[in-house]
């Protein structure tokens, strides 16, 4: 990777790696399955993926803390919403893609543009758009499976 590799939000291999590490620590049993790869333009490769994740009690606490009545992932007591209780232990299959842009002169990846449709995966589990909205309102992950800030509740 180039020293200034970017995903459109973060810059540099260390920043990307730290985000990937945090994401992998927040969700249990992560599996990424490569479905296809194709060259879409000169020096550009598009990979399509299915990422499967399990929502654990740790995931609820660190990623969806707003679903606890204390608003802090249970760190101050509180109770989990019925929807949070229903989510715990559920496995989500998230469809996504990653575009790799290659610098042919320096022989390095200069950009990774990824997109994942966590909203549709969540809809399959919770059953309504209203519930999907509730799950992501105040969550530390976006519907396109991006972390939006460091969790202050742990890991």
LINFEN-V477580 format. One line per field, one symbol per residue. ss: DSSP state (2 for helix, 1 for strand, 0 for the rest). psi: psi as a letter, one per 30 degrees, with the letter a starting at -180 (. if undefined). Layout:
ss=???
psi=???
//
This chain:
ss=00000100001022222222222222011111111111111001111111111100222222202221000000000001022222200011111111111110000111111111022222222200222222220000100000100000000
psi=klfgklgfelkkeeeeeeeeeeefffklhkkjkkelkkkflkgkkkkklkkklkjleeeeefehffgkffghggfgbllkleeeeeekfkkkjjkllkkkkkjfefhlkfkjjlkkifeeeeeeeffleeeeeeefjglgklfghkkflkkggb.
//
